[in-house]
Amino acid sequence: MRLKFSKFFLSLILIISGLLIFNSKPCKAEETNAESQTASFLDFTLNKSLADTSLVRDDSYKSSVKYSANTSVSIDCEEDMYGLYIKWYHNPQTSYTISYGDVTLTCGEDGFLHEYIPLDIATKSLNINLTEDMRICEIAVLSKGDLPDSVQVWNPTATRPDILVFSTHADDEILFLGGVLALYGSRDDVSVQVAYMCDFYKSEPYREHEELDGLWELGLNIYPVKGDFYDYYCGDYDAALQNYDYDSVCAYTTECIRRFQPLIVVTQDFNGEYGHGAHILLANAVADSVNNSNDANYHPESASKYGSYDVPKTYIHLYGENTITLNLREELETLNNRTALDALKTAYTRHVSQQGWWFYVDDEYEYSPSRFGLYRTLVGTDTGNDILENVKTYETIAYEEKVAADEAAINNANEYSNSIVESVKSFKEELKEYKTSPSISVKQLVVTLVALIIILLVIIGQVKRHKKEYDRRVLKYKKENDIK
């Protein structure tokens, strides 16, 4: 009988320990009420050269300083530097390092054209160590504090974006597709990936900078992708077919769809807005891709790499069927209390090289970025003007899975508490045996009883905690989705 109680008591200790270990929460860091300050741009000298320094501080994407591979470029500052912001002439093809004191940081692995590097320790001097021939357009160094809005901190391309926007050129995404970018790209709960057809590194590299500046102005922070197609002006569709291999463009758009597996695809007008042949070609290529991307025999190279995929919804700019009109005139907190239309107008000014053309942003003229048509759907037609209608974002799907997991945890906890109740019943039976077994000490009985009480309290607490969290998540979900 003494052995039986010892095993029971040991089991209780193990159960309590497990509950305390696996359900404990990390301690929160002590919060501070101190008001943060915005970091300042500091004066510096690049490579101990006033000429080099002047070129990287002239606010021009058409000037740059060239440095050879396997060289170190120095930056010296009289004040402590806490951050380095580099705008390359061309995005890095290999990684580079930043070194200062005993610190070495590996950078450039994502190939960002504009890259901010936070410095772990304040320093007055550092070196940029290059592994390839590179040109630097602009450099800024920053003091301690919150980053100014103008400093772009990009996230890598999305794994599973909710919306994939195909744009022919840098500026088309603002002029014609901008309603989608401004309304949805600025939201934290929606993921928007932009994919360009043309690569301006091949013709006008400065437009790649303008592209990033425009996207950043709209609140996007997911780095765009692009094809390797040269920017040819095409007066009509026939000219586009002469300049571009249509099958290659389809291969690119299909690969993007299979790679990103978006819930929604958006692209340009079948008529090319004002008739641009390359716009027409891209629209047709995207249409062919969404109609065939679920067929593994269609461009099988990307199917073997990413698998086949069927896009739930596809919108075409100015498409005449199943039309929607996005509201661009409501002030949005996600756009710093600006309207989407005002944000788009500002974003287009970031395309400095294009300001001499007749194009402009407005929601009341024939190429309005607010007007789209639902070209293809697997989830039914729209009843309103929200392109997310009838689909759940990937964040919502993950949230619902978490709620389901919490519900399962509650059920498991209830089952576990029931098993404890059975243990209590068993303990009562053993108490009866105590009357005929004086070898059991009173101390053993008291310790075992206390252990049972503790474990019951822990179980009850865990059930309540999971139930409270579950109810909170369900209430939040109902509010967000307007469910009564």
C-alpha positions in Angstrom: 0.0 0.0 0.0 2.9 2.4 0.8 4.3 1.7 -2.7 1.0 2.5 -4.4 0.8 5.9 -2.7 4.4 6.7 -3.7 3.7 6.1 -7.4 0.5 8.1 -7.2 2.2 11.0 -5.5 5.1 11.0 -8.1 2.6 11.0 -11.0 0.9 14.1 -9.5 4.3 15.9 -9.2 5.1 15.2 -12.9 1.6 16.3 -14.0 1.8 19.6 -12.1 5.3 20.3 -13.4 4.2 19.7 -17.0 1.3 22.0 -16.7 3.4 24.8 -15.2 6.2 24.4 -17.8 4.1 24.1 -21.0 1.5 26.7 -20.1 3.8 29.4 -18.7 4.2 32.7 -20.5 7.4 34.6 -20.9 7.8 37.7 -18.8 7.1 41.0 -20.6 9.9 43.5 -20.8 9.2 46.6 -18.6 7.4 49.2 -20.7 8.7 52.7 -20.9 6.6 55.8 -21.1 9.5 57.9 -22.5 8.5 59.6 -25.7 10.6 58.5 -28.7 12.4 60.9 -31.0 12.7 60.8 -34.7 16.2 60.0 -36.0 18.1 62.8 -37.7 20.1 62.6 -40.9 23.8 63.3 -40.1 26.7 64.8 -42.1 29.4 62.4 -43.1 32.3 61.9 -45.5 32.3 59.0 -48.0 35.6 57.3 -48.7 37.4 60.4 -47.5 36.4 62.2 -50.7 34.3 65.4 -50.9 33.5 64.6 -54.5 32.2 61.2 -53.7 30.2 62.6 -50.8 28.6 65.2 -52.9 27.5 62.7 -55.5 25.7 60.5 -53.0 24.0 63.4 -51.4 22.6 65.3 -54.5 19.1 63.7 -54.4 19.5 62.4 -58.0 19.0 58.9 -59.2 21.0 59.7 -62.4 24.3 60.3 -60.6 26.3 57.7 -58.8 29.8 56.7 -57.6 31.4 53.5 -58.9 33.5 51.2 -56.7 35.2 48.0 -57.7 34.7 44.5 -56.2 36.7 43.5 -53.2 37.2 47.1 -52.0 36.1 48.8 -48.8 34.3 52.1 -48.9 34.6 54.1 -45.7 32.0 56.4 -44.0 33.1 58.8 -41.3 30.9 60.9 -39.1 31.5 63.3 -36.2 28.4 62.1 -34.4 27.3 58.6 -33.5 25.7 56.7 -36.3 22.9 54.3 -35.5 21.7 53.5 -39.0 22.9 53.4 -42.6 20.6 53.9 -45.6 21.9 52.9 -49.0 20.3 53.4 -52.5 22.3 51.4 -55.0 22.4 52.3 -58.7 21.6 48.6 -59.4 20.3 46.1 -56.9 23.1 43.9 -55.4 23.6 40.5 -57.0 25.7 39.2 -54.1 25.9 40.0 -50.4 28.2 42.6 -49.0 29.3 43.4 -45.4 29.3 46.4 -43.1 32.1 46.4 -40.5 32.8 48.7 -37.6 34.8 47.9 -34.4 34.4 44.2 -33.8 31.1 44.0 -35.6 30.5 42.6 -39.1 27.0 42.6 -40.6 26.1 40.7 -43.8 23.8 42.7 -46.0 22.3 42.6 -49.5 21.1 39.1 -49.3 17.6 40.1 -50.4 18.9 42.2 -53.3 17.1 45.4 -52.3 17.8 48.5 -54.3 17.1 50.6 -51.3 18.3 49.0 -48.0 18.3 50.3 -44.5 20.9 48.7 -42.1 20.4 49.3 -38.4 23.7 49.4 -36.5 23.9 47.2 -33.4 26.3 49.6 -31.7 26.8 53.3 -32.2 29.9 54.1 -34.3 31.5 57.2 -35.9 33.1 55.2 -38.7 32.4 52.1 -40.7 33.3 50.3 -43.9 31.1 48.9 -46.7 33.0 45.9 -48.0 32.0 45.1 -51.6 32.1 41.7 -53.3 31.1 42.9 -56.8 31.5 46.1 -58.9 28.8 48.5 -57.5 27.5 52.0 -58.0 26.0 53.9 -55.1 23.3 56.6 -55.9 22.5 57.9 -52.5 23.7 57.3 -48.9 22.3 58.6 -45.6 23.4 58.0 -42.1 21.0 58.4 -39.1 21.2 59.2 -35.4 19.4 57.3 -32.7 15.6 57.4 -32.8 12.5 56.3 -34.8 13.1 56.3 -38.6 11.7 59.1 -40.7 8.9 58.1 -43.0 11.2 58.6 -46.0 13.5 55.7 -45.0 12.3 52.6 -46.7 12.5 49.3 -44.8 11.4 46.6 -47.2 10.2 43.1 -46.5 11.2 40.2 -48.7 8.7 39.2 -51.4 5.6 37.6 -50.0 5.2 33.8 -49.5 1.4 33.8 -49.9 0.1 37.3 -50.8 -3.7 37.9 -50.8 -3.5 40.0 -53.9 -1.0 39.8 -56.8 -0.9 42.9 -59.1 0.6 42.6 -62.5 1.9 45.9 -64.0 3.6 46.4 -67.4 5.8 49.4 -66.4 6.8 51.4 -63.4 4.0 54.0 -63.1 1.2 51.9 -64.6 0.7 50.4 -61.1 -0.1 54.0 -59.9 -2.0 55.4 -62.9 -4.2 52.5 -63.7 -4.1 49.9 -60.9 -3.5 52.3 -58.0 -6.9 52.0 -56.5 -6.1 48.5 -55.4 -2.7 49.3 -54.1 -3.8 52.4 -52.1 -6.8 50.7 -50.5 -5.4 47.3 -49.8 -1.6 47.6 -49.9 -1.6 50.0 -47.0 -3.5 47.7 -44.7 -1.7 45.5 -42.2 -4.2 42.7 -42.5 -3.9 42.3 -46.3 -0.8 41.2 -48.2 -0.2 42.8 -51.7 2.6 41.7 -54.0 3.4 43.7 -57.2 4.9 42.0 -60.2 6.2 44.1 -63.1 6.7 42.9 -66.6 9.5 45.3 -67.7 12.9 45.6 -66.2 14.1 49.2 -66.3 17.6 48.2 -65.3 17.9 47.4 -69.0 17.0 50.9 -70.2 16.4 53.6 -67.6 17.7 52.4 -64.2 16.5 55.6 -62.4 12.9 54.5 -62.9 13.5 51.5 -60.7 14.1 53.9 -57.8 11.0 55.9 -58.7 9.0 52.6 -58.7 10.0 51.9 -55.1 9.4 55.5 -54.0 5.9 55.3 -55.4 5.0 52.0 -53.8 6.4 53.2 -50.4 4.3 56.4 -50.6 1.2 54.1 -50.8 2.2 52.2 -47.7 3.4 49.0 -49.4 6.5 47.4 -47.8 6.6 44.0 -49.7 9.4 44.2 -52.3 8.2 43.9 -55.9 9.3 41.3 -58.5 9.9 41.8 -62.2 10.4 40.0 -65.4 13.4 40.4 -67.6 11.7 42.2 -70.5 13.0 45.3 -72.1 10.8 48.4 -72.2 9.7 48.8 -75.9 7.1 51.3 -76.8 4.4 49.5 -78.7 1.8 51.6 -80.5 -0.6 48.7 -80.8 -0.9 45.0 -80.1 0.8 43.9 -83.3 3.8 45.9 -82.4 3.9 44.3 -79.0 3.8 40.8 -80.5 6.8 41.8 -82.7 8.8 43.1 -79.8 8.0 40.5 -77.2 7.7 36.7 -77.3 4.2 36.2 -76.1 4.9 32.7 -74.8 7.7 34.0 -72.6 5.5 36.6 -71.1 2.9 33.9 -70.3 5.6 31.7 -68.8 6.5 34.6 -66.5 3.0 35.5 -65.4 2.2 31.8 -64.9 5.3 31.3 -62.7 4.3 34.2 -60.6 0.8 32.9 -60.0 2.1 29.4 -59.1 4.8 30.8 -56.9 2.7 33.2 -54.9 -0.7 31.4 -55.1 -2.6 34.6 -54.6 -6.3 34.8 -53.7 -6.8 37.6 -56.2 -5.0 38.6 -59.4 -5.3 42.2 -60.8 -3.9 43.4 -64.1 -4.3 46.0 -66.8 -6.9 46.7 -69.5 -7.5 44.4 -72.4 -7.5 47.5 -74.6 -4.2 48.8 -73.2 -5.8 51.8 -71.4 -4.9 54.4 -74.1 -4.0 51.6 -76.5 -0.4 50.7 -75.4 0.4 47.4 -77.1 2.5 46.1 -74.2 -0.4 46.7 -71.8 -2.7 44.7 -74.0 -0.1 41.9 -74.3 0.3 41.7 -70.5 -3.5 41.6 -69.9 -3.9 38.8 -72.4 -0.9 36.9 -70.9 -2.4 37.2 -67.4 -5.8 36.0 -68.6 -4.3 33.0 -70.3 -2.3 32.2 -67.2 -5.3 32.3 -64.8 -7.2 30.2 -67.2 -4.5 27.5 -67.4 -2.3 27.8 -64.2 -4.2 24.8 -62.7 -3.1 22.6 -65.6 0.3 21.1 -64.9 0.9 20.6 -68.7 0.7 24.4 -69.2 4.2 25.8 -68.9 5.3 22.6 -67.0 8.6 24.1 -65.8 6.9 26.3 -63.2 4.3 23.6 -62.4 7.1 21.2 -61.5 8.7 23.8 -59.3 5.7 25.2 -57.5 2.8 23.0 -58.4 -0.4 23.9 -60.3 -2.8 26.5 -58.8 -6.2 27.9 -59.6 -6.8 31.6 -58.8 -10.1 32.3 -57.0 -10.7 35.8 -58.4 -9.2 37.8 -61.2 -9.9 41.5 -61.9 -9.1 43.4 -65.2 -8.8 47.2 -65.3 -11.8 48.7 -67.0 -13.3 45.3 -67.8 -16.9 45.8 -68.8 -18.5 42.8 -66.9 -19.2 42.3 -63.2 -17.9 45.8 -62.6 -16.8 47.4 -59.3 -15.8 51.0 -58.5 -13.5 51.5 -55.6 -14.1 54.4 -53.3 -10.9 56.5 -53.4 -12.3 59.6 -51.7 -12.6 58.4 -48.1 -9.9 59.4 -45.7 -8.0 56.4 -44.3 -5.9 56.1 -41.2 -3.7 53.6 -43.0 -2.8 56.4 -45.4 -2.1 59.0 -42.7 -5.6 60.3 -42.9 -5.4 61.0 -46.6 -7.8 59.7 -49.3 -6.6 57.0 -51.6 -6.9 59.5 -54.4 -4.6 62.0 -52.7 -2.1 59.3 -51.8 -2.0 58.2 -55.5 -1.5 61.7 -56.8 1.5 62.1 -54.4 2.8 58.6 -55.3 2.7 59.5 -59.0 4.9 62.6 -58.3 7.6 60.2 -57.1 7.9 59.1 -60.7 9.9 62.3 -61.4 11.0 61.3 -64.9 7.4 60.9 -66.1 6.0 64.2 -65.0 6.4 65.7 -68.5 3.8 63.4 -70.0 0.1 64.0 -70.2 -0.8 61.2 -67.8 -2.4 62.1 -64.5 -4.3 60.4 -61.6 -8.0 60.9 -61.2 -11.0 58.7 -60.5 -13.3 60.6 -62.9 -11.6 60.2 -66.2 -11.6 57.3 -68.7 -8.6 55.5 -67.2 -9.6 55.8 -63.6 -7.7 53.6 -61.2 -10.9 52.9 -59.4 -12.7 50.9 -62.1 -12.3 47.1 -62.5 -14.3 44.1 -63.7 -14.4 40.6 -62.3 -13.0 38.7 -65.3 -12.9 35.2 -63.6 -14.2 33.8 -60.3 -14.4 30.5 -58.5 -16.2 32.0 -55.6 -19.2 33.8 -57.1 -19.8 37.3 -58.3 -19.5 40.5 -56.2 -22.5 42.3 -54.7 -20.5 45.3 -53.6 -17.2 47.2 -54.3 -14.8 45.2 -52.3 -12.5 42.9 -54.2 -12.0 40.8 -51.0 -15.7 39.8 -51.1 -16.2 36.0 -51.0 -12.6 35.2 -50.1 -10.8 34.9 -46.7 -7.3 36.5 -46.5 -4.5 34.2 -45.6 -4.3 36.0 -42.2 -8.0 35.3 -41.6 -7.5 31.6 -42.5 -4.5 31.4 -40.1 -6.6 33.2 -37.4 -9.5 30.7 -37.7 -7.0 27.8 -37.5 -5.7 29.3 -34.3 -9.2 29.6 -32.9 -9.9 26.0 -33.8 -6.7 25.0 -32.1 -7.7 26.9 -28.9 -11.1 25.2 -29.0 -9.4 21.9 -29.3 -7.1 22.8 -26.3 -10.2 23.6 -24.3 -11.7 20.3 -25.1 -8.5 18.5 -24.2 -8.3 20.4 -20.9 -11.8 19.3 -20.1 -11.0 15.7 -20.9 -7.9 16.0 -18.7 -9.9 17.5 -15.8 -12.3 14.6 -16.1 -9.4 12.2 -15.8 -8.4 14.0 -12.6 -11.9 13.6 -11.3 -11.5 9.9 -11.8 -8.2 10.0 -9.9 -10.0 11.7 -7.0 -12.6 8.9 -7.0 -9.7 6.4 -6.9 -8.1 8.3 -4.1 -11.3 8.1 -2.1 -11.3 4.3 -2.5 -7.7 4.3 -1.2 -8.8 6.3 1.8 -11.2 3.6 2.7 -8.3 1.2 2.6 -6.4 3.4 5.0 -8.8 2.4 7.8 -7.4 -1.1 7.6 -3.8 -0.2 6.7 -2.1 1.7 9.5 1.2 1.6 7.6 0.1 4.7 5.7 1.2 7.8 7.4 -1.0 10.9 7.9 1.7 12.9 6.3 1.4 10.9 3.1 -2.4 11.5 3.1 -2.1 15.2 3.6 0.6 15.7 0.9 -1.4 13.7 -1.6 -4.6 15.5 -0.9 -2.8 18.9 -1.2 -1.3 17.8 -4.6 -4.8 16.8 -5.8 -6.2 20.2 -4.9 -3.3 22.0 -6.6 -3.7 20.0 -9.8 -7.4 20.6 -9.9 -6.9 24.3 -9.5 -4.3 24.3 -12.3 -6.7 22.5 -14.6 -9.6 24.8 -13.8 -7.3 27.8 -14.4 -6.1 26.5 -17.7 -9.6 25.7 -18.9 -10.8 29.2 -18.0 -7.7 30.8 -19.7 -8.2 28.9 -22.9 -12.0 29.6 -22.8 -11.4 33.4 -22.3 -8.9 33.6 -25.1 -11.2 31.6 -27.4 -14.2 33.9 -26.6 -12.0 36.9 -27.2 -10.8 35.6 -30.6 -14.4 34.7 -31.7 -15.7 38.1 -30.7 -12.9 39.9 -32.6 -13.5 37.8 -35.7 -17.3 38.5 -35.6 -16.7 42.2 -35.3 -14.2 42.2 -38.1 -16.5 40.2 -40.4 -19.8 41.9 -39.2 -21.2 38.6 -37.9 -24.1 38.9 -35.5 
